[in-house]
Amino acid sequence: MSVSVDSNFSHKIWQETELSKMVEGGVPFPMITDAGGRIGSLYGVYDQEAGVDVRGRFIIDPEGIVQAMEVLTPPVGRNVSELIRQVKAYQHHQKTGEVMPSGWQPGKPTLKPGPGLAGKVWEVWKPDKAF
Amino acid sequence: MCLMVGKPAPDFEASAYIDGDFKKVKLSDHKGKWLVLCFYPGDFTYV
């Protein structure tokens, strides 16, 4: 779901005049209106001086727990591939209990936490895998 | 309240534009699904 301080009328016109030209049928998720930055304030991303929500992105799991967040100032856009990678990593962890080392991509080796691995990570993971 | 990873997401109810309609959306109605909440500075901004 997306959130900005704009009204639903603005969301509607943006969807109709621009977003639907980028994504066939328009974006498929609710575009929430955050009047007065009420929701942004709850999440610590409302800039009171500018009167807008900055680029905050939160991954919330099926239990309603915040698993990850990223907050950027307005000039720089996000990386959707990284978002999807993080969602897949958390899903894999919740399913298997395994943990994902730095640079992990779906299908790549994971680590099984436990006393046997302590001090031995260097044997199975090298810094070049972080990139 | 303070937001923290590993802690519950603050719940809220708000109005939203979806499927050509204006509807009420409640965060906790989406329990059971993975959810991404994405804030941005404004409609029609460039980035």
Backbone of each chain as nested JSON, in Angstrom:
{
  "chains": [
    {"id": "A", "residues": [
      {"number": 1, "name": "MET", "atoms": {"N": [0.848, -1.174, 0.0], "CA": [0.0, 0.0, 0.0], "C": [0.895, 1.238, 0.0]}},
      {"number": 2, "name": "SER", "atoms": {"N": [0.441, 2.279, -0.688], "CA": [1.226, 3.512, -0.704], "C": [0.546, 4.552, 0.182]}},
      {"number": 3, "name": "VAL", "atoms": {"N": [1.341, 5.47, 0.696], "CA": [0.827, 6.503, 1.596], "C": [1.445, 7.858, 1.256]}},
      {"number": 4, "name": "SER", "atoms": {"N": [0.613, 8.86, 1.056], "CA": [1.116, 10.244, 0.971], "C": [0.064, 11.167, 1.566]}},
      {"number": 5, "name": "VAL", "atoms": {"N": [0.453, 12.423, 1.763], "CA": [-0.481, 13.369, 2.39], "C": [-1.524, 13.883, 1.393]}},
      {"number": 6, "name": "ASP", "atoms": {"N": [-1.416, 13.475, 0.123], "CA": [-2.364, 13.952, -0.884], "C": [-3.772, 13.408, -0.641]}},
      {"number": 7, "name": "SER", "atoms": {"N": [-4.759, 14.125, -1.159], "CA": [-6.155, 13.688, -1.008], "C": [-6.453, 12.525, -1.95]}},
      {"number": 8, "name": "ASN", "atoms": {"N": [-7.558, 11.837, -1.698], "CA": [-7.996, 10.76, -2.596], "C": [-8.311, 11.292, -3.989]}},
      {"number": 9, "name": "PHE", "atoms": {"N": [-8.72, 12.548, -4.078], "CA": [-9.016, 13.148, -5.389], "C": [-7.723, 13.251, -6.203]}},
      {"number": 10, "name": "SER", "atoms": {"N": [-6.661, 13.675, -5.519], "CA": [-5.357, 13.761, -6.168], "C": [-4.87, 12.37, -6.591]}},
      {"number": 11, "name": "HIS", "atoms": {"N": [-5.017, 11.38, -5.699], "CA": [-4.619, 9.997, -6.02], "C": [-5.348, 9.517, -7.281]}},
      {"number": 12, "name": "LYS", "atoms": {"N": [-6.638, 9.823, -7.351], "CA": [-7.459, 9.376, -8.479], "C": [-6.949, 9.981, -9.785]}},
      {"number": 13, "name": "ILE", "atoms": {"N": [-6.701, 11.279, -9.774], "CA": [-6.262, 11.956, -11.0], "C": [-4.859, 11.498, -11.39]}},
      {"number": 14, "name": "TRP", "atoms": {"N": [-3.993, 11.287, -10.396], "CA": [-2.624, 10.812, -10.705], "C": [-2.687, 9.423, -11.342]}},
      {"number": 15, "name": "GLN", "atoms": {"N": [-3.514, 8.551, -10.742], "CA": [-3.689, 7.193, -11.285], "C": [-4.191, 7.261, -12.729]}},
      {"number": 16, "name": "GLU", "atoms": {"N": [-5.187, 8.11, -12.946], "CA": [-5.821, 8.165, -14.274], "C": [-4.929, 8.818, -15.334]}},
      {"number": 17, "name": "THR", "atoms": {"N": [-4.233, 9.894, -14.952], "CA": [-3.509, 10.666, -15.967], "C": [-2.065, 10.21, -16.156]}},
      {"number": 18, "name": "GLU", "atoms": {"N": [-1.48, 9.563, -15.153], "CA": [-0.057, 9.217, -15.297], "C": [0.247, 7.751, -14.981]}},
      {"number": 19, "name": "LEU", "atoms": {"N": [-0.123, 7.294, -13.762], "CA": [0.284, 5.939, -13.342], "C": [-0.261, 4.872, -14.292]}},
      {"number": 20, "name": "SER", "atoms": {"N": [-1.49, 5.073, -14.777], "CA": [-2.089, 4.076, -15.676], "C": [-1.359, 4.016, -17.017]}},
      {"number": 21, "name": "LYS", "atoms": {"N": [-0.526, 5.034, -17.297], "CA": [0.275, 5.006, -18.521], "C": [1.611, 4.302, -18.296]}},
      {"number": 22, "name": "MET", "atoms": {"N": [1.976, 4.113, -17.011], "CA": [3.213, 3.396, -16.675], "C": [2.917, 1.929, -16.374]}},
      {"number": 23, "name": "VAL", "atoms": {"N": [1.779, 1.685, -15.725], "CA": [1.381, 0.328, -15.317], "C": [0.003, 0.079, -15.911]}},
      {"number": 24, "name": "GLU", "atoms": {"N": [-0.127, -0.98, -16.706], "CA": [-1.412, -1.242, -17.351], "C": [-2.518, -1.427, -16.311]}},
      {"number": 25, "name": "GLY", "atoms": {"N": [-3.577, -0.678, -16.426], "CA": [-4.685, -0.763, -15.472], "C": [-4.454, 0.049, -14.206]}},
      {"number": 26, "name": "GLY", "atoms": {"N": [-3.29, 0.695, -14.105], "CA": [-2.978, 1.489, -12.916], "C": [-2.385, 0.641, -11.813]}},
      {"number": 27, "name": "VAL", "atoms": {"N": [-1.881, 1.288, -10.78], "CA": [-1.271, 0.514, -9.688], "C": [-2.38, -0.247, -8.946]}},
      {"number": 28, "name": "PRO", "atoms": {"N": [-2.103, -1.519, -8.572], "CA": [-3.173, -2.382, -8.062], "C": [-3.362, -2.354, -6.555]}},
      {"number": 29, "name": "PHE", "atoms": {"N": [-2.712, -1.413, -5.868], "CA": [-2.797, -1.412, -4.4], "C": [-3.503, -0.139, -3.916]}},
      {"number": 30, "name": "PRO", "atoms": {"N": [-4.001, -0.139, -2.652], "CA": [-4.65, 1.053, -2.122], "C": [-3.665, 2.223, -2.025]}},
      {"number": 31, "name": "MET", "atoms": {"N": [-4.09, 3.399, -2.494], "CA": [-3.3, 4.621, -2.335], "C": [-3.921, 5.377, -1.165]}},
      {"number": 32, "name": "ILE", "atoms": {"N": [-3.236, 5.301, -0.014], "CA": [-3.808, 5.838, 1.226], "C": [-3.566, 7.342, 1.309]}},
      {"number": 33, "name": "THR", "atoms": {"N": [-4.559, 8.05, 1.81], "CA": [-4.398, 9.485, 2.028], "C": [-4.091, 9.73, 3.51]}},
      {"number": 34, "name": "ASP", "atoms": {"N": [-2.994, 10.433, 3.746], "CA": [-2.492, 10.631, 5.109], "C": [-2.635, 12.102, 5.506]}},
      {"number": 35, "name": "ALA", "atoms": {"N": [-3.882, 12.514, 5.72], "CA": [-4.147, 13.923, 6.044], "C": [-3.411, 14.329, 7.315]}},
      {"number": 36, "name": "GLY", "atoms": {"N": [-2.645, 15.399, 7.214], "CA": [-1.933, 15.923, 8.377], "C": [-0.739, 15.084, 8.803]}},
      {"number": 37, "name": "GLY", "atoms": {"N": [-0.401, 14.075, 8.016], "CA": [0.758, 13.249, 8.358], "C": [0.545, 12.381, 9.581]}},
      {"number": 38, "name": "ARG", "atoms": {"N": [-0.704, 12.051, 9.855], "CA": [-1.036, 11.262, 11.063], "C": [-0.349, 9.89, 11.027]}},
      {"number": 39, "name": "ILE", "atoms": {"N": [-0.419, 9.212, 9.88], "CA": [0.188, 7.877, 9.787], "C": [1.707, 8.006, 9.714]}},
      {"number": 40, "name": "GLY", "atoms": {"N": [2.175, 8.975, 8.906], "CA": [3.619, 9.207, 8.787], "C": [4.26, 9.474, 10.145]}},
      {"number": 41, "name": "SER", "atoms": {"N": [3.533, 10.188, 11.005], "CA": [4.074, 10.472, 12.344], "C": [4.206, 9.187, 13.153]}},
      {"number": 42, "name": "LEU", "atoms": {"N": [3.224, 8.276, 13.011], "CA": [3.284, 6.989, 13.726], "C": [4.533, 6.2, 13.32]}},
      {"number": 43, "name": "TYR", "atoms": {"N": [4.946, 6.36, 12.05], "CA": [6.069, 5.588, 11.515], "C": [7.365, 6.39, 11.481]}},
      {"number": 44, "name": "GLY", "atoms": {"N": [7.325, 7.62, 11.998], "CA": [8.549, 8.425, 12.088], "C": [9.041, 8.951, 10.755]}},
      {"number": 45, "name": "VAL", "atoms": {"N": [8.142, 9.095, 9.758], "CA": [8.581, 9.552, 8.439], "C": [7.867, 10.83, 7.993]}},
      {"number": 46, "name": "TYR", "atoms": {"N": [7.147, 11.48, 8.917], "CA": [6.473, 12.725, 8.543], "C": [7.403, 13.897, 8.811]}},
      {"number": 47, "name": "ASP", "atoms": {"N": [7.703, 14.673, 7.765], "CA": [8.526, 15.867, 7.889], "C": [7.594, 17.047, 8.147]}},
      {"number": 48, "name": "GLN", "atoms": {"N": [7.548, 17.453, 9.407], "CA": [6.587, 18.479, 9.821], "C": [6.832, 19.802, 9.101]}},
      {"number": 49, "name": "GLU", "atoms": {"N": [8.104, 20.137, 8.903], "CA": [8.456, 21.409, 8.273], "C": [7.976, 21.45, 6.82]}},
      {"number": 50, "name": "ALA", "atoms": {"N": [8.209, 20.356, 6.097], "CA": [7.811, 20.308, 4.685], "C": [6.341, 19.903, 4.53]}},
      {"number": 51, "name": "GLY", "atoms": {"N": [5.774, 19.324, 5.579], "CA": [4.376, 18.917, 5.514], "C": [4.132, 17.692, 4.642]}},
      {"number": 52, "name": "VAL", "atoms": {"N": [5.177, 16.876, 4.45], "CA": [5.016, 15.667, 3.626], "C": [5.631, 14.451, 4.322]}},
      {"number": 53, "name": "ASP", "atoms": {"N": [5.233, 13.266, 3.847], "CA": [5.875, 12.023, 4.289], "C": [7.106, 11.795, 3.409]}},
      {"number": 54, "name": "VAL", "atoms": {"N": [8.251, 11.52, 4.006], "CA": [9.453, 11.219, 3.213], "C": [9.37, 9.761, 2.744]}},
      {"number": 55, "name": "ARG", "atoms": {"N": [10.39, 9.321, 1.987], "CA": [10.327, 7.978, 1.401], "C": [10.646, 6.9, 2.434]}},
      {"number": 56, "name": "GLY", "atoms": {"N": [9.626, 6.49, 3.168], "CA": [9.789, 5.413, 4.15], "C": [9.158, 4.148, 3.609]}},
      {"number": 57, "name": "ARG", "atoms": {"N": [9.873, 3.039, 3.766], "CA": [9.352, 1.77, 3.266], "C": [9.473, 0.709, 4.344]}},
      {"number": 58, "name": "PHE", "atoms": {"N": [8.352, 0.056, 4.649], "CA": [8.3, -0.897, 5.757], "C": [7.793, -2.238, 5.269]}},
      {"number": 59, "name": "ILE", "atoms": {"N": [8.506, -3.304, 5.627], "CA": [8.048, -4.658, 5.319], "C": [7.398, -5.21, 6.588]}},
      {"number": 60, "name": "ILE", "atoms": {"N": [6.117, -5.56, 6.473], "CA": [5.358, -6.045, 7.628], "C": [4.964, -7.5, 7.368]}},
      {"number": 61, "name": "ASP", "atoms": {"N": [5.272, -8.375, 8.32], "CA": [5.033, -9.809, 8.088], "C": [3.58, -10.185, 8.411]}},
      {"number": 62, "name": "PRO", "atoms": {"N": [3.194, -11.44, 8.154], "CA": [1.781, -11.822, 8.353], "C": [1.289, -11.681, 9.789]}},
      {"number": 63, "name": "GLU", "atoms": {"N": [2.214, -11.622, 10.754], "CA": [1.814, -11.42, 12.153], "C": [1.679, -9.948, 12.5]}},
      {"number": 64, "name": "GLY", "atoms": {"N": [1.992, -9.064, 11.535], "CA": [1.903, -7.625, 11.809], "C": [3.175, -7.047, 12.401]}},
      {"number": 65, "name": "ILE", "atoms": {"N": [4.287, -7.786, 12.288], "CA": [5.566, -7.33, 12.835], "C": [6.369, -6.614, 11.735]}},
      {"number": 66, "name": "VAL", "atoms": {"N": [6.953, -5.464, 12.073], "CA": [7.824, -4.757, 11.133], "C": [9.144, -5.519, 11.05]}},
      {"number": 67, "name": "GLN", "atoms": {"N": [9.463, -6.066, 9.876], "CA": [10.715, -6.823, 9.735], "C": [11.84, -5.953, 9.175]}},
      {"number": 68, "name": "ALA", "atoms": {"N": [11.511, -4.981, 8.343], "CA": [12.562, -4.166, 7.732], "C": [12.032, -2.788, 7.43]}},
      {"number": 69, "name": "MET", "atoms": {"N": [12.925, -1.815, 7.413], "CA": [12.535, -0.467, 7.011], "C": [13.684, 0.22, 6.306]}},
      {"number": 70, "name": "GLU", "atoms": {"N": [13.308, 1.151, 5.442], "CA": [14.3, 1.958, 4.721], "C": [13.691, 3.342, 4.584]}},
      {"number": 71, "name": "VAL", "atoms": {"N": [14.467, 4.364, 4.902], "CA": [13.951, 5.731, 4.815], "C": [14.924, 6.584, 4.013]}},
      {"number": 72, "name": "LEU", "atoms": {"N": [14.414, 7.219, 2.956], "CA": [15.235, 8.074, 2.098], "C": [14.657, 9.479, 2.058]}},
      {"number": 73, "name": "THR", "atoms": {"N": [15.509, 10.46, 1.858], "CA": [15.018, 11.818, 1.612], "C": [14.469, 11.87, 0.179]}},
      {"number": 74, "name": "PRO", "atoms": {"N": [13.669, 12.888, -0.138], "CA": [12.937, 12.884, -1.41], "C": [13.735, 12.723, -2.712]}},
      {"number": 75, "name": "PRO", "atoms": {"N": [14.987, 13.222, -2.872], "CA": [15.569, 13.208, -4.225], "C": [15.901, 11.84, -4.807]}},
      {"number": 76, "name": "VAL", "atoms": {"N": [16.018, 10.796, -3.973], "CA": [16.479, 9.505, -4.494], "C": [15.386, 8.448, -4.372]}},
      {"number": 77, "name": "GLY", "atoms": {"N": [15.144, 7.747, -5.477], "CA": [14.123, 6.692, -5.502], "C": [14.644, 5.385, -4.945]}},
      {"number": 78, "name": "ARG", "atoms": {"N": [13.717, 4.44, -4.791], "CA": [14.051, 3.174, -4.142], "C": [14.499, 2.117, -5.139]}},
      {"number": 79, "name": "ASN", "atoms": {"N": [14.961, 0.978, -4.616], "CA": [15.34, -0.155, -5.448], "C": [14.367, -1.305, -5.176]}},
      {"number": 80, "name": "VAL", "atoms": {"N": [13.483, -1.553, -6.125], "CA": [12.421, -2.545, -5.92], "C": [12.997, -3.964, -5.84]}},
      {"number": 81, "name": "SER", "atoms": {"N": [14.092, -4.221, -6.602], "CA": [14.71, -5.556, -6.537], "C": [15.186, -5.862, -5.125]}},
      {"number": 82, "name": "GLU", "atoms": {"N": [15.724, -4.85, -4.452], "CA": [16.2, -5.045, -3.086], "C": [15.028, -5.31, -2.135]}},
      {"number": 83, "name": "LEU", "atoms": {"N": [13.933, -4.606, -2.351], "CA": [12.726, -4.848, -1.548], "C": [12.273, -6.301, -1.699]}},
      {"number": 84, "name": "ILE", "atoms": {"N": [12.199, -6.772, -2.944], "CA": [11.725, -8.14, -3.197], "C": [12.701, -9.158, -2.601]}},
      {"number": 85, "name": "ARG", "atoms": {"N": [14.006, -8.866, -2.719], "CA": [15.016, -9.755, -2.135], "C": [14.818, -9.882, -0.621]}},
      {"number": 86, "name": "GLN", "atoms": {"N": [14.556, -8.756, 0.028], "CA": [14.369, -8.795, 1.483], "C": [13.102, -9.562, 1.86]}},
      {"number": 87, "name": "VAL", "atoms": {"N": [12.013, -9.365, 1.123], "CA": [10.777, -10.096, 1.424], "C": [11.037, -11.598, 1.276]}},
      {"number": 88, "name": "LYS", "atoms": {"N": [11.721, -11.992, 0.186], "CA": [12.01, -13.423, -0.035], "C": [12.907, -13.977, 1.066]}},
      {"number": 89, "name": "ALA", "atoms": {"N": [13.865, -13.164, 1.514], "CA": [14.777, -13.612, 2.57], "C": [14.023, -13.839, 3.881]}},
      {"number": 90, "name": "TYR", "atoms": {"N": [13.14, -12.91, 4.242], "CA": [12.373, -13.081, 5.484], "C": [11.411, -14.26, 5.378]}},
      {"number": 91, "name": "GLN", "atoms": {"N": [10.823, -14.433, 4.201], "CA": [9.915, -15.577, 4.013], "C": [10.686, -16.884, 4.159]}},
      {"number": 92, "name": "HIS", "atoms": {"N": [11.884, -16.933, 3.58], "CA": [12.706, -18.141, 3.673], "C": [13.087, -18.41, 5.129]}},
      {"number": 93, "name": "HIS", "atoms": {"N": [13.441, -17.347, 5.839], "CA": [13.826, -17.512, 7.245], "C": [12.657, -18.05, 8.077]}},
      {"number": 94, "name": "GLN", "atoms": {"N": [11.462, -17.482, 7.852], "CA": [10.324, -17.91, 8.673], "C": [9.934, -19.357, 8.362]}},
      {"number": 95, "name": "LYS", "atoms": {"N": [10.221, -19.798, 7.131], "CA": [9.875, -21.161, 6.743], "C": [10.897, -22.179, 7.255]}},
      {"number": 96, "name": "THR", "atoms": {"N": [12.188, -21.804, 7.241], "CA": [13.239, -22.798, 7.476], "C": [14.074, -22.538, 8.728]}},
      {"number": 97, "name": "GLY", "atoms": {"N": [14.055, -21.299, 9.244], "CA": [14.927, -20.964, 10.374], "C": [16.342, -20.63, 9.942]}},
      {"number": 98, "name": "GLU", "atoms": {"N": [16.634, -20.812, 8.65], "CA": [17.968, -20.483, 8.148], "C": [18.138, -18.971, 8.092]}},
      {"number": 99, "name": "VAL", "atoms": {"N": [19.409, -18.534, 8.064], "CA": [19.683, -17.095, 7.976], "C": [20.449, -16.801, 6.689]}},
      {"number": 100, "name": "MET", "atoms": {"N": [20.238, -15.582, 6.194], "CA": [20.78, -15.196, 4.896], "C": [21.988, -14.284, 5.067]}},
      {"number": 101, "name": "PRO", "atoms": {"N": [23.172, -14.742, 4.63], "CA": [24.358, -13.889, 4.781], "C": [24.293, -12.692, 3.833]}},
      {"number": 102, "name": "SER", "atoms": {"N": [25.175, -11.741, 4.077], "CA": [25.248, -10.53, 3.262], "C": [25.355, -10.886, 1.782]}},
      {"number": 103, "name": "GLY", "atoms": {"N": [24.573, -10.206, 0.949], "CA": [24.626, -10.43, -0.491], "C": [23.791, -11.604, -0.972]}},
      {"number": 104, "name": "TRP", "atoms": {"N": [23.082, -12.257, -0.052], "CA": [22.273, -13.426, -0.418], "C": [21.249, -13.065, -1.485]}},
      {"number": 105, "name": "GLN", "atoms": {"N": [21.083, -13.955, -2.433], "CA": [20.019, -13.849, -3.434], "C": [19.249, -15.168, -3.399]}},
      {"number": 106, "name": "PRO", "atoms": {"N": [17.952, -15.152, -3.761], "CA": [17.173, -16.389, -3.766], "C": [17.9, -17.496, -4.537]}},
      {"number": 107, "name": "GLY", "atoms": {"N": [17.959, -18.677, -3.936], "CA": [18.63, -19.81, -4.569], "C": [20.086, -19.941, -4.139]}},
      {"number": 108, "name": "LYS", "atoms": {"N": [20.655, -18.885, -3.56], "CA": [22.051, -18.933, -3.125], "C": [22.143, -19.563, -1.725]}},
      {"number": 109, "name": "PRO", "atoms": {"N": [23.361, -20.022, -1.337], "CA": [23.488, -20.729, -0.047], "C": [23.079, -19.868, 1.149]}},
      {"number": 110, "name": "THR", "atoms": {"N": [22.457, -20.52, 2.118], "CA": [22.074, -19.866, 3.369], "C": [22.956, -20.427, 4.472]}},
      {"number": 111, "name": "LEU", "atoms": {"N": [22.804, -19.916, 5.672], "CA": [23.561, -20.442, 6.809], "C": [22.577, -21.04, 7.811]}},
      {"number": 112, "name": "LYS", "atoms": {"N": [23.013, -22.161, 8.437], "CA": [22.181, -22.759, 9.483], "C": [22.799, -22.387, 10.824]}},
      {"number": 113, "name": "PRO", "atoms": {"N": [22.127, -21.481, 11.561], "CA": [22.737, -21.0, 12.801], "C": [22.841, -22.117, 13.835]}},
      {"number": 114, "name": "GLY", "atoms": {"N": [23.904, -22.063, 14.635], "CA": [24.095, -23.065, 15.68], "C": [25.539, -23.02, 16.152]}},
      {"number": 115, "name": "PRO", "atoms": {"N": [25.83, -23.671, 17.276], "CA": [27.183, -23.613, 17.846], "C": [28.248, -24.083, 16.86]}},
      {"number": 116, "name": "GLY", "atoms": {"N": [27.913, -25.042, 15.998], "CA": [28.883, -25.581, 15.056], "C": [29.393, -24.554, 14.07]}},
      {"number": 117, "name": "LEU", "atoms": {"N": [28.61, -23.515, 13.834], "CA": [28.97, -22.517, 12.834], "C": [29.795, -21.381, 13.438]}},
      {"number": 118, "name": "ALA", "atoms": {"N": [29.759, -21.261, 14.779], "CA": [30.461, -20.156, 15.428], "C": [31.95, -20.207, 15.113]}},
      {"number": 119, "name": "GLY", "atoms": {"N": [32.487, -19.115, 14.613], "CA": [33.91, -19.05, 14.274], "C": [34.263, -19.746, 12.981]}},
      {"number": 120, "name": "LYS", "atoms": {"N": [33.255, -20.323, 12.298], "CA": [33.525, -21.089, 11.076], "C": [32.863, -20.476, 9.842]}},
      {"number": 121, "name": "VAL", "atoms": {"N": [32.259, -19.287, 10.042], "CA": [31.575, -18.66, 8.904], "C": [32.567, -18.425, 7.756]}},
      {"number": 122, "name": "TRP", "atoms": {"N": [33.812, -18.096, 8.096], "CA": [34.831, -17.82, 7.062], "C": [35.033, -18.997, 6.122]}},
      {"number": 123, "name": "GLU", "atoms": {"N": [34.714, -20.213, 6.602], "CA": [34.894, -21.389, 5.748], "C": [33.836, -21.478, 4.649]}},
      {"number": 124, "name": "VAL", "atoms": {"N": [32.654, -20.909, 4.932], "CA": [31.557, -21.07, 3.973], "C": [31.132, -19.761, 3.312]}},
      {"number": 125, "name": "TRP", "atoms": {"N": [31.624, -18.647, 3.827], "CA": [31.216, -17.357, 3.255], "C": [32.431, -16.456, 3.124]}},
      {"number": 126, "name": "LYS", "atoms": {"N": [32.607, -15.881, 1.912], "CA": [33.731, -14.963, 1.672], "C": [33.184, -13.583, 1.309]}},
      {"number": 127, "name": "PRO", "atoms": {"N": [33.963, -12.53, 1.609], "CA": [33.469, -11.168, 1.368], "C": [33.019, -10.909, -0.071]}},
      {"number": 128, "name": "ASP", "atoms": {"N": [33.587, -11.624, -1.052], "CA": [33.16, -11.347, -2.436], "C": [31.697, -11.747, -2.668]}},
      {"number": 129, "name": "LYS", "atoms": {"N": [31.145, -12.556, -1.755], "CA": [29.735, -12.946, -1.895], "C": [28.779, -11.83, -1.462]}},
      {"number": 130, "name": "ALA", "atoms": {"N": [29.35, -10.766, -0.863], "CA": [28.501, -9.669, -0.392], "C": [28.015, -8.809, -1.546]}},
      {"number": 131, "name": "PHE", "atoms": {"N": [28.63, -8.98, -2.739], "CA": [28.306, -8.065, -3.848], "C": [27.519, -8.764, -4.956]}}
    ]},
    {"id": "B", "residues": [
      {"number": 1, "name": "MET", "atoms": {"N": [4.668, 6.603, 20.562], "CA": [5.259, 5.269, 20.543], "C": [6.435, 5.229, 19.588]}},
      {"number": 2, "name": "CYS", "atoms": {"N": [7.337, 4.297, 19.844], "CA": [8.557, 4.236, 19.049], "C": [8.486, 3.032, 18.116]}},
      {"number": 3, "name": "LEU", "atoms": {"N": [8.769, 3.28, 16.84], "CA": [8.735, 2.199, 15.861], "C": [10.071, 1.473, 15.862]}},
      {"number": 4, "name": "MET", "atoms": {"N": [10.017, 0.149, 15.806], "CA": [11.244, -0.635, 15.89], "C": [11.078, -1.913, 15.074]}},
      {"number": 5, "name": "VAL", "atoms": {"N": [12.13, -2.314, 14.37], "CA": [12.041, -3.593, 13.667], "C": [11.915, -4.707, 14.706]}},
      {"number": 6, "name": "GLY", "atoms": {"N": [11.14, -5.734, 14.349], "CA": [10.907, -6.835, 15.279], "C": [9.738, -6.573, 16.217]}},
      {"number": 7, "name": "LYS", "atoms": {"N": [9.164, -5.362, 16.118], "CA": [8.026, -4.993, 16.981], "C": [6.774, -4.776, 16.1]}},
      {"number": 8, "name": "PRO", "atoms": {"N": [5.577, -4.825, 16.716], "CA": [4.351, -4.674, 15.928], "C": [4.292, -3.339, 15.177]}},
      {"number": 9, "name": "ALA", "atoms": {"N": [3.776, -3.388, 13.949], "CA": [3.57, -2.176, 13.164], "C": [2.402, -1.393, 13.763]}},
      {"number": 10, "name": "PRO", "atoms": {"N": [2.555, -0.076, 13.946], "CA": [1.438, 0.713, 14.486], "C": [0.203, 0.575, 13.575]}},
      {"number": 11, "name": "ASP", "atoms": {"N": [-0.923, 0.25, 14.174], "CA": [-2.148, 0.065, 13.382], "C": [-2.773, 1.427, 13.086]}},
      {"number": 12, "name": "PHE", "atoms": {"N": [-3.489, 1.515, 11.99], "CA": [-4.201, 2.744, 11.646], "C": [-5.353, 2.409, 10.718]}},
      {"number": 13, "name": "GLU", "atoms": {"N": [-6.3, 3.333, 10.656], "CA": [-7.381, 3.228, 9.685], "C": [-7.404, 4.54, 8.922]}},
      {"number": 14, "name": "ALA", "atoms": {"N": [-7.527, 4.471, 7.598], "CA": [-7.501, 5.694, 6.798], "C": [-8.263, 5.473, 5.513]}},
      {"number": 15, "name": "SER", "atoms": {"N": [-8.521, 6.572, 4.824], "CA": [-9.221, 6.509, 3.552], "C": [-8.201, 6.3, 2.432]}},
      {"number": 16, "name": "ALA", "atoms": {"N": [-8.608, 5.544, 1.403], "CA": [-7.685, 5.259, 0.303], "C": [-8.429, 5.224, -1.018]}},
      {"number": 17, "name": "TYR", "atoms": {"N": [-7.672, 5.443, -2.09], "CA": [-8.225, 5.293, -3.443], "C": [-7.797, 3.932, -3.968]}},
      {"number": 18, "name": "ILE", "atoms": {"N": [-8.777, 3.073, -4.317], "CA": [-8.453, 1.733, -4.824], "C": [-9.582, 1.253, -5.728]}},
      {"number": 19, "name": "ASP", "atoms": {"N": [-9.222, 0.658, -6.857], "CA": [-10.206, 0.125, -7.816], "C": [-11.244, 1.177, -8.218]}},
      {"number": 20, "name": "GLY", "atoms": {"N": [-10.794, 2.4, -8.421], "CA": [-11.712, 3.449, -8.86], "C": [-12.682, 3.929, -7.801]}},
      {"number": 21, "name": "ASP", "atoms": {"N": [-12.405, 3.583, -6.542], "CA": [-13.338, 3.931, -5.475], "C": [-12.582, 4.505, -4.272]}},
      {"number": 22, "name": "PHE", "atoms": {"N": [-13.284, 5.195, -3.41], "CA": [-12.71, 5.651, -2.14], "C": [-13.152, 4.676, -1.056]}},
      {"number": 23, "name": "LYS", "atoms": {"N": [-12.184, 4.072, -0.369], "CA": [-12.523, 3.054, 0.634], "C": [-11.712, 3.253, 1.901]}},
      {"number": 24, "name": "LYS", "atoms": {"N": [-12.266, 2.75, 3.013], "CA": [-11.527, 2.725, 4.281], "C": [-10.558, 1.538, 4.249]}},
      {"number": 25, "name": "VAL", "atoms": {"N": [-9.337, 1.789, 4.725], "CA": [-8.334, 0.729, 4.78], "C": [-7.825, 0.652, 6.219]}},
      {"number": 26, "name": "LYS", "atoms": {"N": [-7.743, -0.59, 6.74], "CA": [-7.204, -0.765, 8.092], "C": [-6.014, -1.7, 7.997]}},
      {"number": 27, "name": "LEU", "atoms": {"N": [-4.891, -1.264, 8.569], "CA": [-3.672, -2.076, 8.457], "C": [-3.906, -3.489, 8.986]}},
      {"number": 28, "name": "SER", "atoms": {"N": [-4.526, -3.593, 10.158], "CA": [-4.658, -4.904, 10.804], "C": [-5.612, -5.835, 10.038]}},
      {"number": 29, "name": "ASP", "atoms": {"N": [-6.39, -5.297, 9.075], "CA": [-7.22, -6.165, 8.236], "C": [-6.369, -7.023, 7.302]}},
      {"number": 30, "name": "HIS", "atoms": {"N": [-5.087, -6.678, 7.159], "CA": [-4.21, -7.404, 6.242], "C": [-3.355, -8.457, 6.947]}},
      {"number": 31, "name": "LYS", "atoms": {"N": [-3.649, -8.7, 8.235], "CA": [-2.896, -9.746, 8.949], "C": [-3.031, -11.063, 8.21]}},
      {"number": 32, "name": "GLY", "atoms": {"N": [-1.946, -11.854, 8.205], "CA": [-1.965, -13.108, 7.466], "C": [-1.309, -12.976, 6.108]}},
      {"number": 33, "name": "LYS", "atoms": {"N": [-0.98, -11.733, 5.725], "CA": [-0.319, -11.506, 4.434], "C": [0.927, -10.657, 4.648]}},
      {"number": 34, "name": "TRP", "atoms": {"N": [1.914, -10.844, 3.759], "CA": [3.05, -9.93, 3.744], "C": [2.585, -8.604, 3.172]}},
      {"number": 35, "name": "LEU", "atoms": {"N": [3.065, -7.521, 3.775], "CA": [2.582, -6.203, 3.392], "C": [3.762, -5.23, 3.289]}},
      {"number": 36, "name": "VAL", "atoms": {"N": [3.737, -4.422, 2.242], "CA": [4.728, -3.34, 2.135], "C": [3.987, -2.02, 2.26]}},
      {"number": 37, "name": "LEU", "atoms": {"N": [4.449, -1.191, 3.179], "CA": [3.896, 0.135, 3.372], "C": [4.921, 1.13, 2.837]}},
      {"number": 38, "name": "CYS", "atoms": {"N": [4.505, 1.919, 1.864], "CA": [5.442, 2.758, 1.137], "C": [5.009, 4.22, 1.191]}},
      {"number": 39, "name": "PHE", "atoms": {"N": [5.736, 5.023, 1.943], "CA": [5.436, 6.452, 2.026], "C": [6.208, 7.193, 0.932]}},
      {"number": 40, "name": "TYR", "atoms": {"N": [5.636, 8.276, 0.398], "CA": [6.332, 9.098, -0.6], "C": [5.876, 10.547, -0.464]}},
      {"number": 41, "name": "PRO", "atoms": {"N": [6.727, 11.476, -0.928], "CA": [6.452, 12.897, -0.644], "C": [5.187, 13.445, -1.302]}},
      {"number": 42, "name": "GLY", "atoms": {"N": [4.834, 12.956, -2.497], "CA": [3.618, 13.509, -3.063], "C": [3.287, 12.965, -4.436]}},
      {"number": 43, "name": "ASP", "atoms": {"N": [1.99, 12.927, -4.759], "CA": [1.546, 12.562, -6.097], "C": [2.204, 13.514, -7.105]}},
      {"number": 44, "name": "PHE", "atoms": {"N": [2.5, 13.031, -8.268], "CA": [3.049, 13.821, -9.377], "C": [4.497, 14.282, -9.153]}},
      {"number": 45, "name": "THR", "atoms": {"N": [5.122, 13.855, -8.052], "CA": [6.545, 14.196, -7.91], "C": [7.318, 13.313, -8.894]}},
      {"number": 46, "name": "TYR", "atoms": {"N": [8.57, 13.692, -9.183], "CA": [9.272, 13.103, -10.331], "C": [9.857, 11.724, -10.055]}},
      {"number": 47, "name": "VAL", "atoms": {"N": [10.288, 11.498, -8.809], "CA": [11.044, 10.276, -8.522], "C": [10.116, 9.149, -8.086]}}
    ]}
  ]
}
